[in-house]
Amino acid sequence: MREYHWRNQKQEFLGTRSGELLFETAHLKTFRVSHFAELRVGFYFKDLDEYGLYGFFAGEPGEYFDSYYRTDSTFQEEGRLLHDDD
């Protein structure tokens, strides 16, 4: 997310469409993911061949919630982040 926030300050990702590539580095690809309540960003980690999903929700004033998920290439699945998690 640090890389996303740094690039967002320079590029302004607001207004990009769902599924659109936001940026790509040697190690990851980052996509806009639409959601009815959260700001979402999808990640493809090239070296791991894994997909991740970040969600941000602003509730009552001063309440902010971050969510992290393991997902698939469609960014629709919300799975556990750690595979050994019980």
Secondary structure, DSSP 4 states (H G I P E B T S, - for coil): -HHHHHHHHHH--TTPPTT-EEEE-SSEEEEEE--SSSEEEEEEETTTTEEEEEEEEE-STT-EEEEEEEE-TTS---B-SSTT--
